[in-house]
């Protein structure tokens, strides 16, 4: 965790590159940007930001491209879906070139080691737009969305509980980090053998300051009492295909009406969350993702606002 008082010029490869106070400040700024876009339309004037994609994307690509433009900046998209970083020239050489032209680098890559190497080589800020280990920009949007809905329900984030169910993957890792920093009690429910990484859980407990704030389970019934239920695809893009074994492993972790009926608190149904894209009929059923309690498209919209807040803090 970085303890510098300013985020200017720093990398954002994981939520843990920020302090809890900085995460709160990012959310506050994201909310302000969303409420008053005109007031921030020159925040990235004269800034050029390169956005790299080793993986296909809808939300990440559009939210960064449109968001940077709305703040007066210029984005350059580099498509590496056919040729990964490091194949044509070293990642280090690539980064040392980019820093001469651009003010920041955003990268959606397969391996955390690649984005770490890019950050080590570059003097400009590098932002992790997804790797096999973390998805920190998504986590900022998730907590912003949870904050908005909790506030409308008359609650604070600290009085909100979250259940993540499915694979203990990159989305889960960044989500539990951000939730712990903001005081959200979180239960991670995964099949045996698909748990979140031990060091990630240890960091989350440390940030929360209370081991009871981060719970782990293999029982889908432990969504009971959760204000929000979050899931992700069972097999992440680039990590293989879904097989019969996948369904055997994750079948009882599907988020359906029966499971959502166990969640909720004080007579209020739980919100449903998903980072998208969703495999309908697999990790979630249509009646859940299309229900009035689904907030998945709010999450998608808030990617832009959360990322814009991050870029403003890193570059201004």
C-alpha positions in Angstrom: 0.0 0.0 0.0 1.3 3.5 -0.9 1.1 6.0 1.8 2.0 9.1 -0.2 -0.3 12.1 0.3 -0.8 12.6 -3.4 -1.8 10.1 -6.1 -0.3 12.2 -8.9 2.1 10.2 -11.0 1.5 6.9 -9.2 0.5 3.5 -10.7 -2.8 1.9 -10.0 -2.2 -1.9 -10.5 -4.3 -3.0 -7.5 -6.8 -1.4 -5.1 -4.0 -1.9 -2.5 -1.9 0.8 -4.3 -4.2 3.2 -2.4 -4.9 3.8 1.2 -8.5 3.4 2.5 -8.7 7.2 2.7 -7.7 7.5 -0.9 -10.3 5.0 -2.0 -12.9 7.0 -0.2 -11.7 10.2 -1.9 -11.8 8.5 -5.3 -15.4 7.5 -4.7 -16.3 11.0 -3.5 -14.7 12.5 -6.6 -16.5 9.9 -8.9 -19.8 10.9 -7.4 -19.0 14.6 -7.9 -18.0 14.0 -11.5 -21.2 12.1 -12.2 -23.4 14.8 -10.6 -21.6 17.7 -12.4 -19.9 16.6 -15.6 -19.7 20.1 -17.0 -17.7 21.2 -13.9 -14.9 18.8 -14.8 -14.9 18.9 -18.6 -11.4 20.4 -18.8 -9.8 18.2 -16.1 -7.7 16.2 -18.7 -7.1 19.0 -21.2 -3.9 18.4 -23.2 -3.6 14.9 -21.8 -3.0 11.9 -24.1 -3.7 8.4 -22.6 -3.0 5.2 -24.4 -5.4 2.3 -23.8 -4.0 -1.2 -24.5 -6.2 -4.3 -25.0 -4.8 -7.8 -25.0 -8.4 -9.0 -24.3 -11.6 -8.0 -26.2 -13.7 -5.4 -24.3 -17.0 -3.5 -24.4 -17.3 -1.7 -21.0 -13.6 -1.1 -20.4 -13.0 0.2 -23.9 -16.0 2.5 -24.2 -15.9 3.8 -20.6 -12.3 4.8 -20.9 -12.6 6.2 -24.4 -15.8 8.2 -23.8 -14.8 9.2 -20.3 -11.4 10.6 -21.3 -13.0 12.5 -24.1 -15.6 14.0 -21.7 -12.8 15.4 -19.5 -11.0 17.0 -22.4 -8.3 14.4 -22.9 -7.3 12.3 -25.9 -7.3 8.5 -25.9 -5.3 6.3 -28.3 -6.5 2.6 -28.4 -3.8 -0.1 -29.2 -5.3 -3.5 -30.1 -3.1 -6.3 -28.9 -5.7 -9.1 -29.2 -3.8 -10.7 -32.0 -0.3 -10.1 -30.6 0.4 -9.9 -26.9 2.7 -7.5 -25.3 6.3 -8.8 -25.3 6.0 -10.7 -28.6 7.2 -8.1 -31.0 9.5 -6.3 -28.6 10.1 -6.5 -24.9 7.4 -5.1 -22.5 10.1 -2.9 -21.1 11.0 -1.3 -24.4 7.4 -0.9 -25.2 6.8 1.0 -22.0 9.8 3.2 -22.4 8.5 4.3 -25.8 5.0 5.0 -24.7 6.2 7.2 -21.8 7.7 9.6 -24.4 4.4 10.3 -26.0 1.6 9.7 -23.5 0.7 11.0 -20.1 -0.7 7.7 -18.8 -1.0 4.1 -19.9 -4.1 2.0 -19.3 -3.8 -1.7 -20.0 -6.1 -4.7 -20.1 -3.8 -7.7 -20.1 -3.7 -11.5 -19.4 -1.0 -11.5 -16.8 -0.4 -9.3 -13.8 3.4 -9.7 -14.4 3.0 -8.0 -17.7 1.3 -4.9 -16.3 3.8 -4.8 -13.5 6.7 -4.9 -16.0 5.0 -2.1 -18.0 4.8 0.0 -14.8 8.4 -0.7 -13.8 9.6 0.5 -17.2 7.4 3.6 -17.5 7.7 6.9 -15.8 4.0 7.8 -16.4 1.1 6.3 -14.4 0.0 2.8 -15.4 -3.6 1.7 -14.7 -4.6 -1.9 -14.5 -7.8 -2.2 -16.6 -7.9 -6.0 -15.8 -5.3 -8.8 -15.3 -5.5 -12.4 -14.3 -5.0 -11.3 -10.6 -6.9 -8.0 -10.2 -9.7 -5.9 -11.7 -9.3 -2.7 -9.5 -11.3 -0.3 -11.8 -14.2 -2.6 -11.6 -14.0 -2.6 -7.8 -14.2 1.2 -7.6 -17.3 1.2 -9.8 -18.8 -1.6 -7.7 -18.4 0.2 -4.4 -19.6 3.4 -5.9 -22.7 1.7 -7.1 -23.3 0.0 -3.8 -22.8 3.3 -2.0 -25.5 4.9 -4.2 -28.1 2.2 -3.6 -27.3 2.0 0.1 -27.7 5.7 0.4 -31.1 5.6 -1.3 -32.1 2.9 1.2 -31.1 5.1 4.1 -27.9 3.1 4.9 -24.2 3.8 4.9 -21.6 1.5 3.3 -20.5 0.6 6.8 -24.0 -0.8 7.4 -24.1 -2.8 4.2 -23.3 -6.5 3.7 -22.1 -8.1 0.6 -22.0 -11.7 -0.5 -19.8 -12.7 -3.4 -20.5 -16.2 -4.9 -18.7 -18.1 -7.5 -15.1 -18.3 -8.5 -12.4 -16.6 -6.3 -11.0 -14.8 -9.3 -9.6 -11.3 -10.2 -12.9 -9.6 -9.7 -13.4 -11.2 -6.3 -9.8 -10.2 -5.3 -10.3 -6.5 -6.0 -13.8 -6.4 -4.7 -12.9 -7.8 -1.3 -10.0 -5.4 -1.1 -12.2 -2.3 -1.8 -15.0 -3.6 0.4 -12.7 -4.1 3.4 -11.2 -0.6 3.0 -14.7 0.9 3.1 -16.0 -1.1 6.0 -18.4 -3.4 4.0 -18.8 -6.8 5.7 -18.2 -9.4 3.0 -18.7 -13.1 2.7 -16.9 -14.9 -0.1 -18.7 -18.1 -1.1 -16.7 -20.4 -3.5 -16.5 -24.1 -4.3 -13.7 -25.9 -2.6 -10.5 -25.5 -4.6 -11.7 -22.2 -6.2 -11.1 -20.0 -3.1 -9.7 -16.5 -3.3 -5.9 -16.2 -2.9 -4.7 -16.5 0.7 -2.6 -13.3 0.5 -5.6 -11.3 -0.9 -7.8 -12.4 2.1 -5.0 -11.6 4.5 -4.7 -8.1 3.0 -8.5 -7.6 3.2 -8.6 -8.6 6.9 -5.7 -6.2 7.6 -7.5 -3.3 5.9 -10.8 -4.2 7.7 -9.0 -4.4 11.0 -11.4 -7.1 12.1 -11.3 -10.7 10.9 -15.1 -11.0 11.2 -15.5 -8.4 8.4 -14.2 -10.9 5.8 -15.8 -14.4 5.9 -15.2 -17.4 3.7 -17.6 -20.2 3.0 -18.4 -23.0 0.6 -22.2 -23.0 1.4 -24.4 -21.0 -1.0 -26.9 -20.6 1.8 -24.5 -18.1 3.4 -26.0 -15.4 1.3 -28.5 -15.0 4.1 -28.8 -11.5 5.3 -26.7 -10.0 2.5 -27.8 -6.6 1.1 -26.1 -7.4 -2.2 -25.3 -10.7 -4.0 -22.4 -10.5 -6.5 -21.3 -13.1 -9.0 -19.1 -13.4 -12.0 -18.6 -15.9 -14.9 -17.4 -19.3 -13.8 -14.5 -19.4 -16.3 -12.9 -16.1 -17.0 -12.0 -15.1 -20.6 -8.7 -16.6 -21.7 -8.7 -19.2 -18.9 -10.2 -22.1 -20.9 -13.7 -23.2 -21.9 -16.6 -24.2 -19.7 -16.9 -28.0 -19.5 -19.2 -30.5 -17.9 -16.7 -30.4 -14.9 -17.4 -26.6 -14.7 -21.1 -27.2 -14.3 -20.4 -29.9 -11.8 -18.2 -27.6 -9.7 -20.3 -24.5 -9.9 -23.9 -25.7 -10.5 -25.2 -25.1 -7.0 -23.6 -21.7 -6.9 -25.9 -20.4 -9.6 -27.6 -17.1 -8.6 -31.3 -17.8 -9.2 -34.6 -16.7 -7.7 -34.3 -19.3 -4.9 -30.9 -18.2 -3.9 -31.8 -14.5 -4.0 -34.8 -15.3 -1.9 -32.4 -16.3 1.0 -30.6 -13.0 0.8 -31.9 -9.5 1.8 -32.5 -7.9 5.1 -35.3 -6.2 7.1 -37.8 -7.3 4.5 -35.9 -5.7 1.6 -34.8 -7.9 -1.3 -31.0 -8.0 -2.0 -29.5 -6.2 -4.9 -27.9 -8.3 -7.6 -24.5 -7.4 -8.9 -22.3 -8.7 -11.8 -19.3 -7.1 -13.6 -20.6 -8.3 -17.0 -20.5 -9.9 -19.5 -22.9 -12.4 -18.0 -23.5 -16.0 -19.2 -27.2 -16.1 -18.7 -28.6 -19.4 -17.6 -25.2 -20.4 -16.1 -23.9 -18.2 -13.2 -27.2 -16.2 -13.2 -30.7 -16.7 -14.5 -32.6 -14.3 -16.6 -35.2 -13.6 -13.9 -32.5 -12.4 -11.5 -30.4 -10.2 -13.9 -33.5 -8.6 -15.4 -35.2 -8.1 -12.1 -35.9 -4.6 -10.6 -33.3 -5.4 -7.9 -30.5 -5.9 -10.5 -28.0 -3.0 -10.5 -25.6 -4.4 -13.1 -26.1 -1.6 -15.6 -25.5 1.0 -12.8 -22.2 -0.8 -12.2 -21.4 -0.6 -16.0 -22.2 3.1 -16.1 -20.2 3.9 -13.0 -17.1 2.4 -14.6 -16.7 5.6 -16.5 -17.2 7.9 -13.5 -14.9 5.9 -11.2 -12.1 5.6 -13.9 -12.4 9.4 -14.6 -12.0 10.1 -11.0 -8.9 7.9 -10.9 -7.3 9.6 -14.0 -8.0 13.0 -12.6 -6.2 12.1 -9.4 -3.3 10.5 -11.2 -2.8 13.3 -13.7 -3.9 16.6 -12.3 
